Amino acid sequence: EAWDGLMWWRLEGGSLLRVSHAQLGAFPAERLVRHPPSWGYLFTSPWAVYASFPLSRADDDASLTDRALGRSVEPWQWAEAARYNEAAAGESSSDDEDAPPPFPAGV
């Protein structure tokens, strides 16, 4: 867990990164997975992919295609993204039962 005065990071269970911003709120969690060909790390979320290695073109690595990476995003991540988007737009939803609570609770 780390706090730099603006952002808060927490790694849960060794494979789930939670990030919260003091002004923007909690972002959808990112899953940490290994990229088998390079053995590097990938953080996947509904919005972005971050890598610990130089990304090759998806044409050169089938595991990096949008389709392949999209299958690695869990339904609860989509629910967190929807909740974040609704909060940013000033809306609320009642079907967030499968999503974990926002992180951190006091920010």
Secondary structure, DSSP 8 states (H G I E B T S, - for coil): -EE-SSEEEEEETTTEEEEEETTTEE---EEEEEETTTTEEEEE-SS-EEESS----TTT-GGGSHHHHHTTS-HHHHHHHHHHHHHHTT---S--TTS---SSTT-
